[in-house]
């Protein structure tokens, strides 16, 4: 008998601010262990950003991170 899976609720955190205001530092400190950081500065194009978002949704990566139950 397997345990019932909790419903998956995707979560998005959007940080907005001027350059050098500490958005990345804040995100790493508060969400680094549980979320994927998607930055257009890193992926360079809107299409790559969409591909990464799609991959995260397919992998169900948001909060909380996948655990052993997700692979059973």
Secondary structure as UniProt FT lines:
FT   TURN            19..20
FT   HELIX           23..31
FT   TURN            32..34
FT   HELIX           40..43
FT   HELIX           46..58
FT   TURN            59..60
FT   HELIX           68..71
//
